[in-house]
Amino acid sequence: MKDEMKACAEPRDLRIRTMELVLRIIRIYAKLPKTTEAQVLGKQVLRAGTSVGANYREASRSRSKAEFVAKIGDCLKELDETDYWLELLAESIIPAKVKLTSLRNECNELLAIFTAISKKAKANAS
């Protein structure tokens, strides 16, 4: 029982979280109406959102601190852009807002995590 509680209290691996974010975005995109507006916004979310996981993987395999900091910065940029496009989708009421609220919350949690990682990495690189 203690091991189960400990496992629940530990943060999930960022590789898993970024992959789950991407998979959720793909599922949302697949459910969007086939209207031009929905598809344009959806493709922007898809492009930015799928970049997050790829950039995080590149950061985890970086060869230097500078490369790590740069890739984490790319993750932040793509997460912020993803949230922007999700906000536009939510405001345009293309998909149900309820579906996007938890996705935007995850995006914002990841933004906070990557911001903290970036700050720490920059401080350690100096």
C-alpha positions in Angstrom: 0.0 0.0 0.0 2.8 2.4 0.8 4.4 1.7 -2.6 1.2 2.5 -4.3 0.8 5.8 -2.4 4.4 6.7 -3.2 3.9 5.9 -6.9 0.8 8.2 -7.0 2.7 11.0 -5.3 5.6 10.9 -7.7 5.4 13.2 -10.8 4.8 11.4 -14.1 7.7 11.3 -16.5 7.7 14.2 -18.9 8.2 11.9 -21.8 4.9 10.2 -20.9 3.1 13.5 -20.3 4.3 15.1 -23.5 3.3 11.9 -25.5 -0.1 11.9 -23.8 -0.6 15.6 -24.7 0.2 14.8 -28.3 -2.2 11.9 -28.4 -5.0 14.0 -26.9 -4.4 16.7 -29.5 -4.5 14.1 -32.3 -7.8 12.8 -31.0 -9.3 16.3 -30.8 -8.1 17.1 -34.3 -9.7 13.9 -35.6 -13.0 15.0 -34.1 -13.1 18.5 -35.5 -15.6 19.4 -38.1 -14.4 19.4 -41.7 -15.0 23.2 -42.1 -12.2 25.3 -43.3 -12.0 27.3 -40.0 -11.9 24.2 -37.8 -9.3 22.5 -40.0 -7.0 25.6 -40.2 -7.0 26.0 -36.4 -6.8 22.3 -35.8 -3.7 21.9 -38.0 -2.0 24.7 -36.1 -2.7 23.0 -32.8 -1.5 19.7 -34.3 1.7 21.2 -35.6 2.6 23.1 -32.4 1.4 20.4 -30.1 3.3 17.5 -31.7 6.5 19.5 -31.7 6.5 19.6 -27.9 7.2 15.9 -27.4 9.8 15.8 -30.2 11.7 18.8 -28.8 11.6 17.3 -25.3 13.1 14.1 -26.6 15.8 16.1 -28.4 16.5 18.0 -25.1 16.9 14.8 -23.2 19.5 13.6 -25.7 21.3 17.0 -25.9 25.1 16.9 -26.1 25.7 20.1 -24.1 24.0 22.4 -21.6 23.5 25.1 -24.2 21.8 22.6 -26.5 19.6 21.4 -23.6 18.6 25.0 -22.7 17.8 25.8 -26.4 15.6 22.7 -26.8 13.7 23.3 -23.5 13.2 26.9 -24.9 11.7 25.3 -28.0 9.4 23.2 -25.8 8.2 26.4 -24.1 7.6 28.2 -27.4 5.6 25.3 -28.8 3.6 24.8 -25.6 2.7 28.5 -25.6 1.7 28.4 -29.2 -0.3 25.2 -28.6 -2.2 26.9 -25.8 -2.9 29.9 -28.1 -4.5 27.8 -30.8 -6.4 25.8 -28.2 -7.7 29.1 -26.8 -8.8 30.1 -30.3 -10.6 26.8 -30.8 -12.3 27.2 -27.4 -13.4 30.7 -28.1 -14.7 29.8 -31.6 -16.8 27.0 -30.0 -15.7 24.6 -32.6 -15.3 21.7 -30.2 -17.0 21.6 -26.8 -15.1 23.9 -24.4 -15.3 21.1 -21.7 -13.0 18.9 -23.8 -10.5 21.7 -24.2 -10.4 22.9 -20.6 -8.5 19.8 -19.3 -6.2 19.9 -22.3 -5.4 23.6 -21.8 -4.8 22.9 -18.1 -2.3 20.2 -18.9 -0.6 22.5 -21.4 -0.3 25.2 -18.7 1.0 22.8 -16.2 3.6 21.7 -18.7 4.5 25.3 -19.4 5.1 25.9 -15.6 7.3 22.7 -15.4 9.3 23.6 -18.5 9.7 27.2 -17.3 11.2 25.9 -14.0 13.5 23.5 -15.9 14.6 26.3 -18.2 15.4 28.7 -15.3 17.3 26.0 -13.4 19.2 24.9 -16.5 20.2 28.5 -17.4 21.4 29.1 -13.8 23.5 25.9 -13.9 24.9 26.7 -17.3 26.4 30.0 -16.0 
